Amino acid sequence: ICATLTPHYCAPPNAAEIRKRLGIENAVAFDMNAQCTGFIFSCAVAHSMMKTLGFKNALVIGSEILSKLTDWTDRTTCILYGDGAGAAILSDSEDSSGIKSVYLEGSNDFDDSLVCLSALNDSPFAVPQQANTKIQMKGGKVFTYAVGAMKRSVNKVLESSGFSLDDIKWIIPHQANLRIITSTANRLNVEMDRFFVNIDHTGNTSSATIPIALHELYNTGQLQKGDLIILTGFGAGLAAGALLLEW
């Protein structure tokens, strides 16, 4: 499953091309366009397919080239975004590790606050229009939703799993901007040193932020087998979600 809003092709899906280049045979391959929540949504879908359809392994990817969609004259957005990719393998196993709880949500309240219009509007049956096909954002609205939604998502996965915040070693948030992350930590009454942050050198890479952060955290040696962690994020739509998992 490839989470992306910047696919190389409209068809076939990026996931099919990745499957081909990896030399994998007979794997189901499709893309997920859920913007910055794409990796969380894709992991949730993979987890569900493994539970209901009997799949044993899933390769989940977040990959973005946001430089293609960035208006470089708009300082409210161009300073935030980056290009990047990350991936994780989910496997059905007998041990206790893996996804313990999932929460996903969507809201129409701020649906116009983060928009990128399609460039595919050259049709003889469409009314010609001059569309801005770059990322357009109303930062205040995004901030309001993001902080509340990530707090809510974290609390929901804790509630459904029976764990408490004290049980959680790390929270890995979508790396949108530092102010959103610190405000979420304050709302949850959690110390910032339990939130992993790498936006200072990666920028906001949309669906790729969480897998990149997860990789970097693992490479620091601070993530050990058995640790409970929460992945949480939000994105255009608006949408949000969280995964609670045991490493």
N, C-alpha and C positions, 0 to 999 in steps of 0.2 A: 504494500500500500504506500503510495507516494503522496504525501501532503504537500500541495504547492498551489500558489495562485499565479505563478509565472512559468507555466509549462513550456517546454521546448516545442511541443506539438499540440495542436488542438486534437488531433487523432493520428496515431494511436495514443493511449495514455503514456505518460512518462514511465510509469511502472512497468509497462510492457517492454519498452526500450531498455530499461535497467535490467529486467529479467534476461533479455537477449544477450546483453553485454556481459552479464555474470555467468552465462552458460547454464542457466537454470531451466529445466524442462517441466512442463505440466503444472506450473504454479499459476494460481489465479492472480491477475494483476490489474489493478485499477488505481485511479487517482482520487484524492479527496481535496476538495476546495472548501476549506473551512477557515481560511485566512490564518490569523495568528493562533487560533485554537486547533489548527489542523493536526498537529502531532498528538495532542490529547484525544481528539475525536477519533483519529486513526487507530490509536492504541485501544480505545474503547471498542471500536468496530472489530478489530482483530481479536480482542479478548472474547467478545460475544460470538464471533464465528468459530473460535476454537471450542467454546463451551457448547454451542448448539449444532455445529456442523461437523465436528470431529477433526478439524485441522490440528496438526501437531506443532507446526512452526510458522511464524509470520515475521517477515522483514518489514519494519515500519520506518519510513524515511520522511524527513522534513527537508525540503530543498527549495531555495528561493534566490532569484536574481532581482532584487527590488530596485537595483539601479536602472532597470528598464522602465519602471513605473514612477520614478521619482522626478518631481519638478525641481530642477536645480536652482530655480529662482525663488523658491518658496522656503525661507529659512525656518518656518514652523515645522516642516517635515523633512527636508533634505538632510539636516544634521543628525537625524535620528536613525536612519535606515542603513542596513548593510546587506551584503550577499553572503550566503553560507548554506551549509548542508550538514545534517547529522542523521544517524540511523541507529536503530536498536533491533535486536532479535527477541521476540517473545516465543517461549517454548512451553508446551504442556509437560509438566513434570510432577513427580510424586512428592517432592519436598515442599516446605512451607513457603518458599519464596514466590514472588509474583504479585499480581494485582489483587488487592484486598477489597477495594471499594472504588466505585466510579460515580461521579456526578457531572451531569451536563445540563446546560440551560440555554435559553434564547430569549431575547426581548425585542419588542418593536419600539420601545420608548425612545431610543436614540438611533434609529435605523439610518438616519441621514448624517450621522456624525463622523463616519469613516467610510469613504466611498472611492471607488476607482471604476470609472465607466469603461465598458468594453470597447475595444478598437474595431471589433467586427461589426461595423454598421454600414458597410458598403453593399447595399442590396437595392435592386431596382424596385422593390416593393416597399421600401422604407422611406419615410420623409427625410430628406437630407438635413443634417444638423451638424453644427460645429460643436463637437463634444470634447470636453477636457478629459483625456484618458490617463491622466496622472493621478497619483494619490491626493485626495482632498480630505482634510481632517479638521473637525471642530474640537480642539484640544480640551476645552473645559468640560464638554459633555462626555468625551471619552474618559477623562480622569474620574469624573463622578461615577460613571458606571463601573469602571475597571476596579477601583478600590473596593466598592461594595460587593461586586460580583466575586472577586477573588477571596475576600473574607468569607462570604457566604459559601463558596465552593469548598473551601478548606473545612469549614464547620460541618458541612453536609457529609463529606467523606469520613470525618471523624465520628459523626453521629451514627452513620450506617455501619461502621466497622467496629464500634465499641471502644476505640482507642481515644486517648486524650492528647492534647498538644504536648504534654510532658513526655509522651512516648515517642514523639517524632524527632529524629536526629536532624534532618534537613528538610527545608522547604525550598523547592526550585521553581521560582516563578517565571512566567514569560517576561523576557527582558525588553519591556517597552520603553520605560525610562525610569531613572532612579527614584524620582519623586513618587511615582505610583507604587514602587516596591516598598519604600520606607513608610509611606502612608498606610499601606496594607499591613505591614508589620506592627505599626502603632495601633491600628484598629483591632488587630488580633492580640495585642499585648505580648508580642513575641520579640525577643532581642534580635537585632539585625544580624548578629553573627551566626544565626541559625538559618538565614536566608542566603543562598548562594547567588552572587552577583558577578557577572562578567561583561556587562553592557559597555563598560569603559573601553574595551578593546574589540568588541564584536559588533556593537550597534544592535538595532532591532532587526533581526533577520526573519521575522514573522514565524512561520511554522518550524523553522530550524533552531530557534533560540533555546528551547528546552533540551533537545538532544545534544546540542553543542555544550550547553552548561553541564548536563549530566556527564558527558565525556570528560570535561575539564575537572569536575569535582572528583570523579573516579581517579583521574591521573594524579591528583594531589595526595592520594593515599588516605583521605579522610572519609571514604565511604567503604564500610566493611560489610561482609556477609551478615545478614540478619538485621541490619539497620532498617528502620521504618522511615520512609521519605514520602513527601507529597509533591507532586507536580501540579501546578495550577497556572491558568492563563485565561485570557480574554481576547476577543477579536471582533472584527467587523460583523455586522448582522443585526443587532449585536449578539455575541455568544460568549459563553464562559464555561469552565469546567475544571475538574481536578481528578487526579488519580492518587490513591494511597497505595503504596506497594512496599513489599519487603524485598530488600536487595538480596 
